[in-house]
Protein backbone atom coordinates (compact mmCIF):
# COMPACT_ATOMS: atom_id res chain seq x y z
CA UNK A 1 0.00 0.00 0.00
CA UNK A 2 2.83 2.39 0.83
CA UNK A 3 4.41 1.78 -2.59
CA UNK A 4 1.11 2.55 -4.31
CA UNK A 5 0.71 5.83 -2.39
CA UNK A 6 4.26 6.83 -3.30
CA UNK A 7 3.56 5.98 -6.92
CA UNK A 8 0.37 8.04 -6.94
CA UNK A 9 2.27 11.02 -5.54
CA UNK A 10 5.15 10.73 -8.01
CA UNK A 11 3.04 10.00 -11.16
CA UNK A 12 5.53 7.69 -12.89
CA UNK A 13 5.74 7.07 -16.62
CA UNK A 14 3.53 4.27 -17.89
CA UNK A 15 6.37 1.78 -18.36
CA UNK A 16 7.52 2.35 -14.77
CA UNK A 17 4.12 1.92 -13.13
CA UNK A 18 2.99 -1.08 -11.17
CA UNK A 19 -0.21 -3.00 -11.87
CA UNK A 20 -1.95 -1.56 -8.77
CA UNK A 21 -1.10 1.96 -9.95
CA UNK A 22 -2.42 1.24 -13.44
CA UNK A 23 -5.61 -0.19 -11.94
CA UNK A 24 -5.99 2.94 -9.79
CA UNK A 25 -5.63 5.25 -12.81
CA UNK A 26 -8.11 3.14 -14.80
CA UNK A 27 -10.59 3.32 -11.92
CA UNK A 28 -10.19 7.11 -11.71
CA UNK A 29 -10.99 7.45 -15.41
CA UNK A 30 -14.00 5.14 -15.05
CA UNK A 31 -15.25 7.37 -12.24
CA UNK A 32 -14.58 10.54 -14.22
CA UNK A 33 -16.52 9.19 -17.20
CA UNK A 34 -19.37 8.07 -14.93
CA UNK A 35 -19.52 11.51 -13.27
CA UNK A 36 -19.22 13.44 -16.53
CA UNK A 37 -20.58 11.26 -19.33
CA UNK A 38 -19.99 12.34 -22.92
CA UNK A 39 -23.46 13.85 -23.42
CA UNK A 40 -22.88 16.21 -20.46
CA UNK A 41 -19.31 17.02 -21.53
CA UNK A 42 -20.49 17.71 -25.09
CA UNK A 43 -22.78 20.49 -23.85
CA UNK A 44 -19.76 22.50 -22.68
CA UNK A 45 -16.73 21.37 -24.70
CA UNK A 46 -16.97 24.11 -27.36
CA UNK A 47 -17.29 26.79 -24.68
CA UNK A 48 -14.40 25.19 -22.75
CA UNK A 49 -12.15 25.27 -25.81
CA UNK A 50 -13.15 28.86 -26.57
CA UNK A 51 -12.39 29.85 -22.98
CA UNK A 52 -15.91 31.14 -22.34
CA UNK A 53 -16.56 28.62 -19.58
CA UNK A 54 -14.00 28.06 -16.83
CA UNK A 55 -13.29 25.17 -14.48
CA UNK A 56 -14.70 26.97 -11.44
CA UNK A 57 -18.03 27.44 -13.25
CA UNK A 58 -18.33 23.74 -14.03
CA UNK A 59 -17.18 22.87 -10.50
CA UNK A 60 -20.10 24.90 -9.15
CA UNK A 61 -22.56 23.53 -11.70
CA UNK A 62 -21.59 19.85 -11.37
CA UNK A 63 -20.54 19.89 -7.69
CA UNK A 64 -17.33 18.05 -8.55
CA UNK A 65 -13.70 18.68 -7.61
CA UNK A 66 -11.72 20.81 -10.03
CA UNK A 67 -9.37 17.91 -10.78
CA UNK A 68 -12.32 15.84 -12.06
CA UNK A 69 -13.69 18.74 -14.12
CA UNK A 70 -10.27 19.45 -15.65
CA UNK A 71 -9.77 15.79 -16.50
CA UNK A 72 -13.26 15.50 -17.98
CA UNK A 73 -12.77 18.56 -20.16
CA UNK A 74 -9.19 17.72 -21.12
CA UNK A 75 -7.82 16.37 -24.38
CA UNK A 76 -7.25 12.87 -22.95
CA UNK A 77 -10.95 12.30 -22.18
CA UNK A 78 -11.85 10.82 -25.61
CA UNK A 79 -8.83 8.49 -25.42
CA UNK A 80 -9.76 7.37 -21.92
CA UNK A 81 -13.36 6.96 -23.03
CA UNK A 82 -12.29 4.64 -25.83
CA UNK A 83 -10.09 2.56 -23.51
CA UNK A 84 -12.57 2.39 -20.63
CA UNK A 85 -15.64 1.70 -22.75
CA UNK A 86 -13.99 -0.71 -25.19
CA UNK A 87 -14.71 -3.80 -23.08
CA UNK A 88 -18.31 -2.67 -22.57
CA UNK A 89 -19.09 -1.89 -26.20
CA UNK A 90 -17.98 -5.36 -27.30
CA UNK A 91 -20.76 -6.95 -25.31
CA UNK A 92 -23.79 -7.83 -27.37
CA UNK A 93 -26.98 -8.19 -25.42
CA UNK A 94 -29.59 -10.43 -26.92
CA UNK A 95 -33.00 -10.89 -25.39
CA UNK A 96 -33.94 -14.54 -25.08
CA UNK A 97 -37.01 -15.57 -26.97
CA UNK A 98 -40.16 -16.02 -24.93
CA UNK A 99 -38.80 -14.09 -21.95
CA UNK A 100 -41.79 -13.48 -19.66
CA UNK A 101 -40.11 -10.32 -18.28
CA UNK A 102 -40.19 -8.60 -21.67
CA UNK A 103 -43.97 -8.48 -21.85
Backbone as a printed PyTorch tensor [residue, N CA C, xyz], in Angstrom:
tensor([[[  0.8310,  -1.1840,   0.0000],
         [  0.0000,   0.0000,   0.0000],
         [  0.8810,   1.2550,   0.0000]],

        [[  1.9330,   1.2410,   0.7660],
         [  2.8250,   2.3940,   0.8330],
         [  3.4330,   2.6870,  -0.5400]],

        [[  3.8270,   1.6150,  -1.2530],
         [  4.4120,   1.7850,  -2.5850],
         [  3.3960,   2.4240,  -3.5340]],

        [[  2.1430,   1.9890,  -3.4570],
         [  1.1050,   2.5540,  -4.3120],
         [  0.9070,   4.0380,  -4.0180]],

        [[  0.8760,   4.4130,  -2.7630],
         [  0.7060,   5.8260,  -2.3880],
         [  1.8840,   6.6500,  -2.8960]],

        [[  3.0880,   6.1210,  -2.7800],
         [  4.2590,   6.8290,  -3.2980],
         [  4.1820,   6.9780,  -4.8140]],

        [[  3.7110,   5.9240,  -5.4710],
         [  3.5570,   5.9810,  -6.9210],
         [  2.5270,   7.0260,  -7.3310]],

        [[  1.4150,   7.0670,  -6.6320],
         [  0.3670,   8.0410,  -6.9400],
         [  0.9150,   9.4620,  -6.7970]],

        [[  1.7000,   9.6920,  -5.7670],
         [  2.2750,  11.0200,  -5.5420],
         [  3.3220,  11.3930,  -6.5740]],

        [[  4.0670,  10.4220,  -7.0880],
         [  5.1520,  10.7340,  -8.0130],
         [  4.7320,  10.6770,  -9.4850]],

        [[  3.5660,  10.0940,  -9.7900],
         [  3.0440,  10.0040, -11.1580],
         [  4.1010,   9.4870, -12.1380]],

        [[  4.4810,   8.2320, -12.0130],
         [  5.5290,   7.6870, -12.8880],
         [  5.0730,   7.5340, -14.3370]],

        [[  6.0460,   7.3670, -15.2250],
         [  5.7350,   7.0660, -16.6160],
         [  5.0560,   5.7040, -16.6920]],

        [[  4.3180,   5.5040, -17.7390],
         [  3.5350,   4.2730, -17.8920],
         [  4.3790,   3.0090, -17.7520]],

        [[  5.5380,   2.9920, -18.4050],
         [  6.3720,   1.7840, -18.3650],
         [  6.9780,   1.5240, -16.9800]],

        [[  6.9740,   2.5180, -16.1130],
         [  7.5170,   2.3550, -14.7690],
         [  6.4390,   2.1320, -13.7130]],

        [[  5.1790,   2.0640, -14.1170],
         [  4.1150,   1.9180, -13.1270],
         [  3.7880,   0.4650, -12.8410]],

        [[  3.3800,   0.2560, -11.6110],
         [  2.9890,  -1.0840, -11.1690],
         [  1.5490,  -1.3740, -11.6030]],

        [[  1.1640,  -2.6180, -11.5280],
         [ -0.2120,  -2.9960, -11.8700],
         [ -1.2400,  -2.3270, -10.9400]],

        [[ -0.9820,  -2.2620,  -9.6250],
         [ -1.9480,  -1.5580,  -8.7730],
         [ -2.1200,  -0.0860,  -9.1610]],

        [[ -1.0290,   0.5570,  -9.5330],
         [ -1.1010,   1.9580,  -9.9540],
         [ -1.9210,   2.0950, -11.2370]],

        [[ -1.6680,   1.2070, -12.1930],
         [ -2.4190,   1.2420, -13.4440],
         [ -3.9100,   1.0140, -13.1810]],

        [[ -4.2150,   0.0920, -12.2950],
         [ -5.6110,  -0.1860, -11.9430],
         [ -6.2480,   1.0380, -11.2830]],

        [[ -5.4920,   1.7260, -10.4440],
         [ -5.9890,   2.9380,  -9.7900],
         [ -6.2990,   4.0190, -10.8250]],

        [[ -5.4130,   4.2390, -11.7620],
         [ -5.6250,   5.2460, -12.8130],
         [ -6.8420,   4.8830, -13.6730]],

        [[ -6.9720,   3.5990, -14.0030],
         [ -8.1100,   3.1450, -14.7970],
         [ -9.4110,   3.3980, -14.0390]],

        [[ -9.3990,   3.1000, -12.7420],
         [-10.5930,   3.3210, -11.9160],
         [-10.9370,   4.8110, -11.8300]],

        [[ -9.9290,   5.6630, -11.7490],
         [-10.1850,   7.1080, -11.7130],
         [-10.8330,   7.5870, -13.0070]],

        [[-10.3750,   7.0610, -14.1380],
         [-10.9890,   7.4460, -15.4050],
         [-12.4020,   6.8970, -15.5250]],

        [[-12.6340,   5.6890, -15.0320],
         [-14.0010,   5.1440, -15.0460],
         [-14.9300,   6.0480, -14.2380]],

        [[-14.4510,   6.4800, -13.0880],
         [-15.2510,   7.3660, -12.2370],
         [-15.4830,   8.7100, -12.9150]],

        [[-14.4580,   9.2570, -13.5320],
         [-14.5810,  10.5450, -14.2220],
         [-15.6190,  10.4520, -15.3370]],

        [[-15.5720,   9.3690, -16.1040],
         [-16.5240,   9.1860, -17.1990],
         [-17.9320,   8.9600, -16.6640]],

        [[-18.0440,   8.2770, -15.5390],
         [-19.3660,   8.0750, -14.9330],
         [-19.9320,   9.3870, -14.4010]],

        [[-19.0780,  10.2310, -13.8270],
         [-19.5220,  11.5090, -13.2690],
         [-19.8100,  12.5560, -14.3490]],

        [[-19.0380,  12.5020, -15.4180],
         [-19.2190,  13.4420, -16.5280],
         [-19.2940,  12.6210, -17.8220]],

        [[-20.4500,  12.0490, -18.1000],
         [-20.5840,  11.2560, -19.3270],
         [-20.4880,  12.1420, -20.5690]],

        [[-20.2160,  11.5400, -21.7030],
         [-19.9930,  12.3360, -22.9220],
         [-21.1120,  13.3230, -23.2530]],

        [[-22.3690,  12.9500, -23.0550],
         [-23.4630,  13.8550, -23.4170],
         [-23.4840,  15.1000, -22.5310]],

        [[-22.9740,  15.0070, -21.3100],
         [-22.8790,  16.2050, -20.4610],
         [-21.6570,  17.0240, -20.8710]],

        [[-20.5380,  16.3440, -21.0980],
         [-19.3150,  17.0180, -21.5340],
         [-19.5540,  17.7640, -22.8420]],

        [[-20.2640,  17.1190, -23.7680],
         [-20.4940,  17.7060, -25.0870],
         [-21.2410,  19.0410, -25.0300]],

        [[-22.0540,  19.2240, -23.9930],
         [-22.7790,  20.4950, -23.8480],
         [-21.8430,  21.6820, -23.6460]],

        [[-20.6570,  21.4160, -23.0890],
         [-19.7580,  22.4970, -22.6790],
         [-18.4080,  22.5000, -23.3790]],

        [[-18.0970,  21.4840, -24.1710],
         [-16.7340,  21.3660, -24.6970],
         [-16.3630,  22.5230, -25.6310]],

        [[-17.2920,  22.9850, -26.4610],
         [-16.9690,  24.1080, -27.3580],
         [-16.6960,  25.3860, -26.5630]],

        [[-17.5010,  25.6190, -25.5380],
         [-17.2880,  26.7890, -24.6780],
         [-15.9700,  26.6560, -23.9100]],

        [[-15.6530,  25.4420, -23.4650],
         [-14.4050,  25.1890, -22.7460],
         [-13.2150,  25.5250, -23.6450]],

        [[-13.2600,  25.0240, -24.8640],
         [-12.1520,  25.2650, -25.8100],
         [-12.0330,  26.7410, -26.1770]],

        [[-13.1630,  27.4250, -26.2460],
         [-13.1520,  28.8590, -26.5710],
         [-12.7600,  29.7150, -25.3710]],

        [[-12.7510,  29.1040, -24.1810],
         [-12.3900,  29.8510, -22.9770],
         [-13.5390,  30.6430, -22.3880]],

        [[-14.7630,  30.3930, -22.8570],
         [-15.9080,  31.1380, -22.3420],
         [-16.5410,  30.4830, -21.1180]],

        [[-16.1590,  29.2550, -20.8330],
         [-16.5620,  28.6160, -19.5800],
         [-15.2840,  28.1370, -18.8920]],

        [[-15.2020,  28.3700, -17.6110],
         [-13.9970,  28.0570, -16.8350],
         [-14.2650,  26.8970, -15.8750]],

        [[-13.1810,  26.3220, -15.3890],
         [-13.2850,  25.1720, -14.4840],
         [-14.1420,  25.4820, -13.2670]],

        [[-13.9430,  26.6500, -12.6680],
         [-14.7020,  26.9660, -11.4450],
         [-16.2120,  27.0360, -11.7010]],

        [[-16.6000,  27.4070, -12.9200],
         [-18.0280,  27.4440, -13.2520],
         [-18.6150,  26.0340, -13.3350]],

        [[-17.8590,  25.1180, -13.9400],
         [-18.3280,  23.7380, -14.0330],
         [-18.2500,  23.0400, -12.6800]],

        [[-17.2700,  23.3970, -11.8680],
         [-17.1830,  22.8690, -10.5000],
         [-18.4670,  23.2170,  -9.7510]],

        [[-18.8830,  24.4580,  -9.8400],
         [-20.0970,  24.9040,  -9.1490],
         [-21.3560,  24.2540,  -9.7340]],

        [[-21.3870,  24.1100, -11.0340],
         [-22.5630,  23.5330, -11.7020],
         [-22.6940,  22.0440, -11.4110]],

        [[-21.5700,  21.3220, -11.4980],
         [-21.5930,  19.8530, -11.3660],
         [-21.3260,  19.3770,  -9.9390]],

        [[-20.8920,  20.2410,  -9.0720],
         [-20.5430,  19.8880,  -7.6940],
         [-19.4600,  18.8050,  -7.6650]],

        [[-18.4340,  19.0030,  -8.4580],
         [-17.3260,  18.0520,  -8.5460],
         [-16.0240,  18.7850,  -8.2640]],

        [[-15.0090,  18.0560,  -7.8170],
         [-13.6990,  18.6830,  -7.6080],
         [-13.1170,  19.1930,  -8.9290]],

        [[-12.3150,  20.2250,  -8.8320],
         [-11.7160,  20.8110, -10.0310],
         [-10.8610,  19.8090, -10.7940]],

        [[-10.2040,  18.9010, -10.0920],
         [ -9.3730,  17.9090, -10.7760],
         [-10.2150,  17.0050, -11.6780]],

        [[-11.4250,  16.6760, -11.2480],
         [-12.3230,  15.8410, -12.0620],
         [-12.8180,  16.6420, -13.2600]],

        [[-13.2110,  17.8830, -13.0330],
         [-13.6860,  18.7430, -14.1210],
         [-12.5870,  18.9330, -15.1620]],

        [[-11.3810,  19.2360, -14.7210],
         [-10.2680,  19.4520, -15.6480],
         [ -9.9600,  18.1940, -16.4520]],

        [[-10.0030,  17.0480, -15.7940],
         [ -9.7670,  15.7860, -16.5050],
         [-10.8800,  15.5290, -17.5160]],

        [[-12.1150,  15.7540, -17.1000],
         [-13.2610,  15.4980, -17.9790],
         [-13.2620,  16.4140, -19.1990]],

        [[-12.7580,  17.6130, -19.0540],
         [-12.7670,  18.5570, -20.1620],
         [-11.4520,  18.5410, -20.9430]],

        [[-10.4980,  17.7580, -20.4890],
         [ -9.1860,  17.7200, -21.1190],
         [ -9.1330,  16.9080, -22.4020]],

        [[ -8.0190,  17.0340, -23.0870],
         [ -7.8200,  16.3730, -24.3820],
         [ -7.7380,  14.8510, -24.2700]],

        [[ -7.3920,  14.3300, -23.0980],
         [ -7.2490,  12.8730, -22.9480],
         [ -8.5980,  12.1680, -22.7670]],

        [[ -9.6450,  12.8990, -22.4480],
         [-10.9540,  12.2980, -22.1760],
         [-11.4170,  11.3510, -23.2810]],

        [[-11.3930,  11.7440, -24.5650],
         [-11.8470,  10.8160, -25.6100],
         [-10.9990,   9.5420, -25.6860]],

        [[ -9.7160,   9.6610, -25.4160],
         [ -8.8330,   8.4920, -25.4220],
         [ -9.1950,   7.5740, -24.2660]],

        [[ -9.3630,   8.1620, -23.0900],
         [ -9.7620,   7.3750, -21.9190],
         [-11.1270,   6.7390, -22.1460]],

        [[-12.0250,   7.4760, -22.7420],
         [-13.3640,   6.9620, -23.0280],
         [-13.2800,   5.7180, -23.8960]],

        [[-12.4760,   5.7830, -24.9260],
         [-12.2920,   4.6390, -25.8250],
         [-11.7290,   3.4310, -25.0690]],

        [[-10.7350,   3.6680, -24.2360],
         [-10.0950,   2.5610, -23.5070],
         [-11.0020,   1.9900, -22.4210]],

        [[-11.7050,   2.8450, -21.7270],
         [-12.5710,   2.3940, -20.6320],
         [-13.8130,   1.6940, -21.1680]],

        [[-14.3830,   2.2460, -22.2280],
         [-15.6370,   1.7040, -22.7480],
         [-15.4460,   0.5590, -23.7320]],

        [[-14.2400,   0.3560, -24.2100],
         [-13.9870,  -0.7050, -25.1900],
         [-14.5040,  -2.0700, -24.7340]],

        [[-14.1920,  -2.4980, -23.5050],
         [-14.7110,  -3.8030, -23.0820],
         [-16.2410,  -3.8350, -23.0190]],

        [[-16.8570,  -2.7220, -22.7040],
         [-18.3110,  -2.6690, -22.5660],
         [-18.9900,  -2.7030, -23.9260]],

        [[-18.4410,  -1.9790, -24.8970],
         [-19.0910,  -1.8890, -26.1970],
         [-18.9670,  -3.1760, -26.9940]],

        [[-18.1050,  -4.0820, -26.6040],
         [-17.9760,  -5.3580, -27.3010],
         [-19.0600,  -6.3480, -26.8850]],

        [[-19.7260,  -6.0540, -25.7970],
         [-20.7640,  -6.9510, -25.3090],
         [-22.0190,  -6.7710, -26.1470]],

        [[-22.5480,  -7.8680, -26.6080],
         [-23.7930,  -7.8310, -27.3670],
         [-24.8680,  -8.4580, -26.4970]],

        [[-25.9110,  -7.6900, -26.2710],
         [-26.9830,  -8.1880, -25.4180],
         [-28.1230,  -8.6480, -26.3190]],

        [[-28.4810,  -9.8850, -26.1540],
         [-29.5900, -10.4320, -26.9220],
         [-30.6690, -10.8850, -25.9540]],

        [[-31.8750, -10.4760, -26.2300],
         [-32.9960, -10.8900, -25.3860],
         [-33.3870, -12.3190, -25.7640]],

        [[-33.5130, -13.1590, -24.7760],
         [-33.9360, -14.5360, -25.0820],
         [-35.3840, -14.5400, -25.5830]],

        [[-35.6450, -15.4420, -26.4690],
         [-37.0100, -15.5750, -26.9710],
         [-37.9280, -16.0640, -25.8560]],

        [[-39.1450, -15.6080, -25.9130],
         [-40.1580, -16.0240, -24.9330],
         [-39.8140, -15.6440, -23.4980]],

        [[-39.1250, -14.5440, -23.3120],
         [-38.8010, -14.0870, -21.9530],
         [-40.0380, -13.4600, -21.3440]],

        [[-40.5760, -14.0150, -20.2570],
         [-41.7910, -13.4770, -19.6640],
         [-41.6100, -12.0590, -19.0920]],

        [[-40.3660, -11.6570, -18.8320],
         [-40.1100, -10.3250, -18.2750],
         [-40.1860,  -9.2200, -19.3330]],

        [[-40.1870,  -9.6050, -20.5950],
         [-40.1860,  -8.6020, -21.6710],
         [-41.5950,  -8.2780, -22.1700]],

        [[-42.5930,  -8.8350, -21.5320],
         [-43.9720,  -8.4820, -21.8500],
         [-44.5090,  -9.2970, -22.9300]]])
